[in-house]
Amino acid sequence: MKKAYYSFPEICELLQLKPHTIRYWETEFTKLNKKPGKGASRLYSVNDLELLKNIKELIYVQKFTLAGAKKEIKNRKKQNLSENLNVNFDLRKELIEIRDILIHRKK
């Protein structure tokens, strides 16, 4: 079962990254929404974990620069929004068609 939030040490261990690397990425990627935990500890959501995985993949595997990784993540977000809008439009169209079929059956 996935957890809702992960502690800073858990994130470091899961991603096999040094704490200073994650802290630096926090300053560069404003989408990292760490939550304050007890004391001075940080808590990260599942979305934060996924974003950190993506950043790590882009920088360490695909050899993007930090600026390139930022741009790629922004582009992916725009593409996902566009795809979601298309899916929503198609779904709405299908629902209208179903509604029209049901209205005609009742008559």
C-alpha atoms as an extended CHARMM CRD file, in Angstrom:
* protein
*
       107  EXT
         1         1  MET       CA              0.0000000000        0.0000000000        0.0000000000  PROA      1               0.0000000000
         2         2  LYS       CA              1.3130000000        3.4210000000       -0.9440000000  PROA      2               0.0000000000
         3         3  LYS       CA              1.7010000000        6.0360000000        1.7170000000  PROA      3               0.0000000000
         4         4  ALA       CA              0.1590000000        9.4910000000        1.4410000000  PROA      4               0.0000000000
         5         5  TYR       CA              3.3780000000       11.2050000000        2.5170000000  PROA      5               0.0000000000
         6         6  TYR       CA              7.0280000000       10.2360000000        2.7020000000  PROA      6               0.0000000000
         7         7  SER       CA              9.6570000000       11.6550000000        5.0150000000  PROA      7               0.0000000000
         8         8  PHE       CA             12.8380000000       13.2610000000        3.7150000000  PROA      8               0.0000000000
         9         9  PRO       CA             15.0290000000       10.2580000000        4.6700000000  PROA      9               0.0000000000
        10        10  GLU       CA             12.5400000000        7.8870000000        2.9720000000  PROA      10              0.0000000000
        11        11  ILE       CA             12.6580000000        9.9640000000       -0.2130000000  PROA      11              0.0000000000
        12        12  CYS       CA             16.4690000000        9.9560000000       -0.1720000000  PROA      12              0.0000000000
        13        13  GLU       CA             16.4900000000        6.1840000000        0.2690000000  PROA      13              0.0000000000
        14        14  LEU       CA             13.7800000000        5.4440000000       -2.3090000000  PROA      14              0.0000000000
        15        15  LEU       CA             15.4640000000        7.5890000000       -4.9560000000  PROA      15              0.0000000000
        16        16  GLN       CA             19.0160000000        6.7790000000       -3.8590000000  PROA      16              0.0000000000
        17        17  LEU       CA             19.8840000000       10.4710000000       -3.8430000000  PROA      17              0.0000000000
        18        18  LYS       CA             21.9290000000       12.5610000000       -1.4490000000  PROA      18              0.0000000000
        19        19  PRO       CA             19.9380000000       14.9840000000        0.7250000000  PROA      19              0.0000000000
        20        20  HSD       CA             21.7320000000       18.0200000000       -0.7070000000  PROA      20              0.0000000000
        21        21  THR       CA             20.6380000000       17.0320000000       -4.2290000000  PROA      21              0.0000000000
        22        22  ILE       CA             16.9660000000       16.9300000000       -3.2650000000  PROA      22              0.0000000000
        23        23  ARG       CA             17.2570000000       20.1880000000       -1.3220000000  PROA      23              0.0000000000
        24        24  TYR       CA             18.8040000000       21.8360000000       -4.3670000000  PROA      24              0.0000000000
        25        25  TRP       CA             16.0680000000       20.5130000000       -6.6630000000  PROA      25              0.0000000000
        26        26  GLU       CA             13.4960000000       21.9630000000       -4.2540000000  PROA      26              0.0000000000
        27        27  THR       CA             14.9200000000       25.4180000000       -4.9450000000  PROA      27              0.0000000000
        28        28  GLU       CA             14.8550000000       24.8800000000       -8.7070000000  PROA      28              0.0000000000
        29        29  PHE       CA             11.5120000000       23.0950000000       -9.1660000000  PROA      29              0.0000000000
        30        30  THR       CA              8.7540000000       25.1030000000       -7.5110000000  PROA      30              0.0000000000
        31        31  LYS       CA              6.2560000000       22.2870000000       -8.1420000000  PROA      31              0.0000000000
        32        32  LEU       CA              7.7970000000       20.2920000000       -5.2970000000  PROA      32              0.0000000000
        33        33  ASN       CA              5.2130000000       20.8780000000       -2.5890000000  PROA      33              0.0000000000
        34        34  LYS       CA              6.9290000000       19.5620000000        0.5000000000  PROA      34              0.0000000000
        35        35  LYS       CA              4.7840000000       19.7360000000        3.5960000000  PROA      35              0.0000000000
        36        36  PRO       CA              6.1930000000       20.6680000000        6.9710000000  PROA      36              0.0000000000
        37        37  GLY       CA              6.3070000000       17.6680000000        9.2360000000  PROA      37              0.0000000000
        38        38  LYS       CA              6.9940000000       17.4020000000       12.9300000000  PROA      38              0.0000000000
        39        39  GLY       CA              9.8370000000       19.7040000000       13.8650000000  PROA      39              0.0000000000
        40        40  ALA       CA             11.9660000000       20.6300000000       10.8870000000  PROA      40              0.0000000000
        41        41  SER       CA             11.3150000000       17.4720000000        8.8590000000  PROA      41              0.0000000000
        42        42  ARG       CA              9.8910000000       17.5710000000        5.3530000000  PROA      42              0.0000000000
        43        43  LEU       CA              7.0300000000       15.4490000000        4.0400000000  PROA      43              0.0000000000
        44        44  TYR       CA              6.5380000000       14.6590000000        0.3560000000  PROA      44              0.0000000000
        45        45  SER       CA              3.3580000000       13.5740000000       -1.3970000000  PROA      45              0.0000000000
        46        46  VAL       CA              3.1220000000       10.7670000000       -3.9400000000  PROA      46              0.0000000000
        47        47  ASN       CA              3.0250000000       13.4630000000       -6.6590000000  PROA      47              0.0000000000
        48        48  ASP       CA              6.2380000000       14.9600000000       -5.2810000000  PROA      48              0.0000000000
        49        49  LEU       CA              7.8450000000       11.5180000000       -5.3550000000  PROA      49              0.0000000000
        50        50  GLU       CA              6.8100000000       11.0390000000       -8.9890000000  PROA      50              0.0000000000
        51        51  LEU       CA              8.1450000000       14.4720000000       -9.9090000000  PROA      51              0.0000000000
        52        52  LEU       CA             11.4640000000       13.7080000000       -8.2190000000  PROA      52              0.0000000000
        53        53  LYS       CA             11.6490000000       10.3800000000      -10.0960000000  PROA      53              0.0000000000
        54        54  ASN       CA             11.0550000000       12.2460000000      -13.3630000000  PROA      54              0.0000000000
        55        55  ILE       CA             13.7120000000       14.8310000000      -12.5560000000  PROA      55              0.0000000000
        56        56  LYS       CA             16.2070000000       12.1000000000      -11.6770000000  PROA      56              0.0000000000
        57        57  GLU       CA             15.4210000000       10.2290000000      -14.9060000000  PROA      57              0.0000000000
        58        58  LEU       CA             15.8270000000       13.3610000000      -17.0240000000  PROA      58              0.0000000000
        59        59  ILE       CA             19.0790000000       14.4850000000      -15.4190000000  PROA      59              0.0000000000
        60        60  TYR       CA             20.8940000000       11.2180000000      -14.6980000000  PROA      60              0.0000000000
        61        61  VAL       CA             19.6180000000        8.8940000000      -17.4240000000  PROA      61              0.0000000000
        62        62  GLN       CA             18.6190000000       11.1110000000      -20.3280000000  PROA      62              0.0000000000
        63        63  LYS       CA             21.4390000000       13.5850000000      -19.5400000000  PROA      63              0.0000000000
        64        64  PHE       CA             19.2970000000       16.7370000000      -19.5850000000  PROA      64              0.0000000000
        65        65  THR       CA             20.7140000000       19.8850000000      -18.0480000000  PROA      65              0.0000000000
        66        66  LEU       CA             18.7710000000       21.3180000000      -15.1280000000  PROA      66              0.0000000000
        67        67  ALA       CA             17.2910000000       23.9860000000      -17.4100000000  PROA      67              0.0000000000
        68        68  GLY       CA             16.4380000000       21.3230000000      -19.9940000000  PROA      68              0.0000000000
        69        69  ALA       CA             14.7560000000       19.1580000000      -17.3480000000  PROA      69              0.0000000000
        70        70  LYS       CA             12.6420000000       22.1280000000      -16.2120000000  PROA      70              0.0000000000
        71        71  LYS       CA             11.5830000000       22.8020000000      -19.7800000000  PROA      71              0.0000000000
        72        72  GLU       CA             10.7910000000       19.1350000000      -20.4440000000  PROA      72              0.0000000000
        73        73  ILE       CA              8.6640000000       18.8360000000      -17.3040000000  PROA      73              0.0000000000
        74        74  LYS       CA              6.7660000000       21.9920000000      -18.2800000000  PROA      74              0.0000000000
        75        75  ASN       CA              6.2060000000       20.6040000000      -21.7940000000  PROA      75              0.0000000000
        76        76  ARG       CA              4.9810000000       17.2670000000      -20.4080000000  PROA      76              0.0000000000
        77        77  LYS       CA              2.5150000000       19.0790000000      -18.1570000000  PROA      77              0.0000000000
        78        78  LYS       CA              1.1630000000       21.0760000000      -21.1140000000  PROA      78              0.0000000000
        79        79  GLN       CA              0.8640000000       17.8970000000      -23.1850000000  PROA      79              0.0000000000
        80        80  ASN       CA             -0.9610000000       16.0780000000      -20.3680000000  PROA      80              0.0000000000
        81        81  LEU       CA             -3.3980000000       18.9830000000      -20.0040000000  PROA      81              0.0000000000
        82        82  SER       CA             -4.0350000000       18.9640000000      -23.7350000000  PROA      82              0.0000000000
        83        83  GLU       CA             -4.6010000000       15.2010000000      -23.7500000000  PROA      83              0.0000000000
        84        84  ASN       CA             -6.9620000000       15.4780000000      -20.7730000000  PROA      84              0.0000000000
        85        85  LEU       CA             -8.9630000000       18.1770000000      -22.5380000000  PROA      85              0.0000000000
        86        86  ASN       CA             -9.2790000000       15.9590000000      -25.6150000000  PROA      86              0.0000000000
        87        87  VAL       CA            -10.3980000000       13.0000000000      -23.5070000000  PROA      87              0.0000000000
        88        88  ASN       CA            -12.9170000000       15.1820000000      -21.6700000000  PROA      88              0.0000000000
        89        89  PHE       CA            -14.2500000000       16.5550000000      -24.9580000000  PROA      89              0.0000000000
        90        90  ASP       CA            -14.6110000000       13.0340000000      -26.4050000000  PROA      90              0.0000000000
        91        91  LEU       CA            -16.2870000000       11.7920000000      -23.2320000000  PROA      91              0.0000000000
        92        92  ARG       CA            -18.7080000000       14.7190000000      -23.2420000000  PROA      92              0.0000000000
        93        93  LYS       CA            -19.5570000000       14.0410000000      -26.8770000000  PROA      93              0.0000000000
        94        94  GLU       CA            -20.2720000000       10.3590000000      -26.1270000000  PROA      94              0.0000000000
        95        95  LEU       CA            -22.4130000000       11.2370000000      -23.1170000000  PROA      95              0.0000000000
        96        96  ILE       CA            -24.4840000000       13.6360000000      -25.2030000000  PROA      96              0.0000000000
        97        97  GLU       CA            -24.9920000000       10.9170000000      -27.8000000000  PROA      97              0.0000000000
        98        98  ILE       CA            -26.1140000000        8.4550000000      -25.1000000000  PROA      98              0.0000000000
        99        99  ARG       CA            -28.4510000000       11.0690000000      -23.6270000000  PROA      99              0.0000000000
       100       100  ASP       CA            -30.0040000000       11.6830000000      -27.0520000000  PROA      100             0.0000000000
       101       101  ILE       CA            -30.4900000000        7.9350000000      -27.5910000000  PROA      101             0.0000000000
       102       102  LEU       CA            -32.1960000000        7.5830000000      -24.1980000000  PROA      102             0.0000000000
       103       103  ILE       CA            -34.4380000000       10.5930000000      -24.8350000000  PROA      103             0.0000000000
       104       104  HSD       CA            -35.6010000000        9.1310000000      -28.1550000000  PROA      104             0.0000000000
       105       105  ARG       CA            -36.3130000000        5.7300000000      -26.5460000000  PROA      105             0.0000000000
       106       106  LYS       CA            -38.6180000000        7.2940000000      -23.9700000000  PROA      106             0.0000000000
       107       107  LYS       CA            -40.7850000000        8.8860000000      -26.6700000000  PROA      107             0.0000000000
